[in-house]
Amino acid sequence: MRRAVFLVLTLLLAACQPPPPVKLGFIAGVSGRFADLGGVGRNGAQLAVEMRNQSGGINGRKVELLVRDDHQDADTARAAVHQLSSEGVIAIVGPMTSVVGAAIAPTLDENGLVAVAGTVTTTSLTAKDDNFFRVISTTRIYARNNAVESLRRFGVKRASILIDQANADYTESWMQDFKAAFEEKGGEIVSVVRFDSRQAKNFQQIASQVLAARPDLVGLASNATDAAMLVQKIRQLRPGIAITGGGWTASERLLELGGRAVEGMLVEQYYNRHDQSDTYSQFLRAYRQRFGQDPGYAGVAGFDAANVAMEAISHGATRETFKATLLKLRTFRGLQDEIRFDDFGDANRQLYMTRIENGRFVPLEYQ
Amino acid sequence: MNWKNSLRGKLTFLVITGTAAPLIGVVLLLVFWLMPTFGKQVSSNNQALANALATQTERALLPSQSALRQIAPNIAELQKRQHLQVALDTLTSSSNLFEAVYYVGADDRIASLAVPPNAPIQRHDFIGLDLSSAPILQRARKENHGVWSDAYRSPISSQSVVSTAVPAGDGLLIAEISLQNLSDFVRRLSDTSATLFILDRRGLVVAHPNPLLSAQQVNYSNLPIFEHGDENRTEVFELEREKVIGTLVPVRDLDWHIIVTQPMASVQHPVLIIAITLVALIVLGSLLAGWLSVHFARRLADRFEDLATLSQRLAAGDYPDQWPAQNLIEAERLNDSLRRMASAIRERELALREINLHLEEKVAERTAVLREAEATLARSEKLAALGSLVAGIAHELNTPIGNGLMAASAFQEHTRQFEKAALDGLRRSTLEQFVESAREAGELIVRNLHRAGELISSFKQVSIDQSTSQRRQFELNELVYEIVTTLSPSIRKARCEVDIEPEEGITMDSYPGPLGQVLINLISNAVVHGYHEQPGKVSVRMRKLPGGRAELSVSDHGHGIPPTVLGRIFDPFFTTKLGQGGSGLGLSICHTIVNNLLGGNILVESREGEGATFTLHIPLIAPVESPENNINLSRGETS
């Protein structure tokens, strides 16, 4: 009976309409090979929106996240921007990959839409007065520090770099910055091997190719799944060889699929995985409860990006004034630390280097 | 007209409430019966679909684990004979279920791997792959029996898969099963109204009719339907910005869930159509009923108005010949009653009129009798006054006549003595003495007889006046003196005295008899009622007024008249001396005489204990006598 009454009431209530929601776009590769970036980033943004809505939304209006899959494809991504624009979103959260970021930047300007990107670290978008904002730093910080740290920790001089062409905007940028810093500090890049994760791969062959120049260190910039496979292959061929991974590799999938092969590998982290603060613990708990897994850097970045966008809207930002509002507010509270935009919409965040020990990322400073 | 109390208002109100009741009933019926029934039906439909899908899902997935179980016991044998690869290849190619089947050795590395024949996979890439950290492996090792993974993206096939792991010797047999098949089931079972989807343990969408959604690994763990445990249940919630009614059914072996949803719109639509139809019909019906009732009420009100006008005409005594025809039994009955009432009134009116006619005659008859009695009384009153006059006059006459007689008898005696003396010799002195006494006697006799004559003539005048009521000219003070003179014996007897303040030259052309009667009445009243026969003074004043009128007043200083009586003293037959000789007509007659005959008026002023004053204002020349003015007196005279 109670159920019947409940059913009736909800049937009746269904006729009532709440105030129109605030529309927020989201673009990322939420399916396919890069889903551990895009999908998890979507989850982070989704959680931010859900938490916001649970505490009353923005000025009494619910926030609606319109998710579009860019399939890691420039044209699809641009079409998605146009579509979101015509659907009346105030701003876009994402993308999560540099290749899409680079592809949509002009489209954003064209549509007068601002994107607050999650994990786009390419330097190709740095210092440009465009509609592209991002909540993390660029490879200039991450890759350079990674190179310096690898030199110091492993004490090796010869490095090969293996990068995925599928996200060339990021990987090339990463490679350039890594190379520059590595060479600055007296190291030598003996080879750069490129592969394309979108095509059928022969991991064995790629690994052999990397090791052909007899490096002492392999710098790897690819998605985590491929990274895990490649590291396994490389270490099958050259057990114990020093490996360092770019931020893109730093997801939970690397640990799950890397097995014992990834032990001792250095990995860049865009956030502090060992944060003990209440805010982060709460977020972690909420994320695990909601999605049954850990957020990883993509989840954190998605969460931060969505919160920045919603914060700006709550300060009255409309689609037209969104960029001005971001630049006026300038500083936002991130999950772990402050997010401060420069005049070009780039944020300077800290790098957290980790080493994989016993199947976990362990911060270097604690060793 | 007060709308609320009018017939039309009342009827309209009744119709509205009468039609509102079924309307409310219908709404309640819809809300509490139809919608729950519908909801239940949707719920049971959803449940059936979900159960079917759960069965399908289990049927699709569970055999793969069974297949692994069949191989598992023989794993050592197969490995020893180098037949494992063949066995896995056979399994993979025998069914399109598997994306990959592999054996993980004790070292957690892939030892054997079989993939579908046309898969674009370099098998050697994966041989030796360390899966020690893979969640499925860790769980299978821990639980040491067949387990199912969550959905994940296979590093081998790059497809969305679910894998099952079965312990086999020291290692594990693992099969990856494409979720594509499940998506196909789901697509086939979902139709336009119902959407089915499968969620894994974490709430991740494993299969969805929309392939994009299953590819995007959307997580629905936050759907409200999960909040109340996972038994079979149906709820209304929001999904992808659409209100849906959804049913949750668990897939026990996998710890997965099936959700079947239907858009609320599709559920509400039929109910809405029924509701709108019913409400529209009722509203139409009530509009029609309202219109009819207003129309009917107006006609009824007109009919009532007609009847009201008719009854007003009846009230005014206008009896219509033609009665309006009524087509309603009740109105006809009312009409009939009115008609009967009208004729009854008419009959009664005629009877009353007849009685009235008769009554006038009777009143005239009685009045005549009363008048006669009144006249008789007045006449006796007059006779009584006359009587007292006669007594007074006789008394007055007694003195002069007695004196004359005494003088005559004294002279007789003197004559006899003179005769005797003359016989003895007449002396001069005796003669002179006799002459002196004769002269004195003559003088006395003459004077007294003169006086008697005067009295008689005045008596004659009074009696003529009193008995004839003739009109003549007279002097008012003379009349007053005459009356007072005639009354003086009774006044003296009562030890009262009358003080006259005369005024000369009030000549009147009027009726001295009736005026005298009034005066007699007023003076006797003063003596009898004012002083109760005790000594007292009665004043009679007269005065000539401008405008040919005279004022005559009679006042005493006796007991006065009580205010309760003062207003009634001029009423006929009013007396305070009933049974003591008062007729109660005295003042009434005075009033009639003064007002009617003399054309004046009579006023009384009195304060109890201080006496009373009766004042007459009368014209010097009385009005010409009219027969009605003088009913009393003319009758009195003629009888």
Chai-1 contact restraints between the chains, C-beta under 6 A:
chainA,res_idxA,chainB,res_idxB,connection_type,confidence,min_distance_angstrom,max_distance_angstrom,comment,restraint_id
A,A4,B,P36,contact,1.0,0.0,6.0,A-B,restraint_1
A,L7,B,G39,contact,1.0,0.0,6.0,A-B,restraint_2
A,V8,B,V31,contact,1.0,0.0,6.0,A-B,restraint_3
A,V8,B,M35,contact,1.0,0.0,6.0,A-B,restraint_4
A,V8,B,P36,contact,1.0,0.0,6.0,A-B,restraint_5
A,T10,B,V236,contact,1.0,0.0,6.0,A-B,restraint_6
A,L11,B,M35,contact,1.0,0.0,6.0,A-B,restraint_7
A,A14,B,K243,contact,1.0,0.0,6.0,A-B,restraint_8
A,A14,B,M264,contact,1.0,0.0,6.0,A-B,restraint_9
A,V30,B,Q216,contact,1.0,0.0,6.0,A-B,restraint_10
A,S31,B,A215,contact,1.0,0.0,6.0,A-B,restraint_11
A,S31,B,Q216,contact,1.0,0.0,6.0,A-B,restraint_12
A,A35,B,Q217,contact,1.0,0.0,6.0,A-B,restraint_13
A,G39,B,Q217,contact,1.0,0.0,6.0,A-B,restraint_14
A,A200,B,P120,contact,1.0,0.0,6.0,A-B,restraint_15
A,N202,B,Q122,contact,1.0,0.0,6.0,A-B,restraint_16
A,F203,B,D125,contact,1.0,0.0,6.0,A-B,restraint_17
A,Q204,B,D125,contact,1.0,0.0,6.0,A-B,restraint_18
A,T225,B,P155,contact,1.0,0.0,6.0,A-B,restraint_19
A,Q232,B,L129,contact,1.0,0.0,6.0,A-B,restraint_20
A,Q232,B,D130,contact,1.0,0.0,6.0,A-B,restraint_21
A,Q236,B,G128,contact,1.0,0.0,6.0,A-B,restraint_22
A,L255,B,S133,contact,1.0,0.0,6.0,A-B,restraint_23
A,E256,B,S133,contact,1.0,0.0,6.0,A-B,restraint_24
A,E256,B,A134,contact,1.0,0.0,6.0,A-B,restraint_25
A,L257,B,P155,contact,1.0,0.0,6.0,A-B,restraint_26
A,G259,B,D130,contact,1.0,0.0,6.0,A-B,restraint_27
A,G259,B,L131,contact,1.0,0.0,6.0,A-B,restraint_28
A,G259,B,S132,contact,1.0,0.0,6.0,A-B,restraint_29
A,G259,B,S133,contact,1.0,0.0,6.0,A-B,restraint_30
A,R260,B,D130,contact,1.0,0.0,6.0,A-B,restraint_31
A,R260,B,S132,contact,1.0,0.0,6.0,A-B,restraint_32
A,A261,B,D130,contact,1.0,0.0,6.0,A-B,restraint_33
A,R290,B,N222,contact,1.0,0.0,6.0,A-B,restraint_34
A,F291,B,N219,contact,1.0,0.0,6.0,A-B,restraint_35
A,G292,B,R202,contact,1.0,0.0,6.0,A-B,restraint_36
A,G359,B,S133,contact,1.0,0.0,6.0,A-B,restraint_37
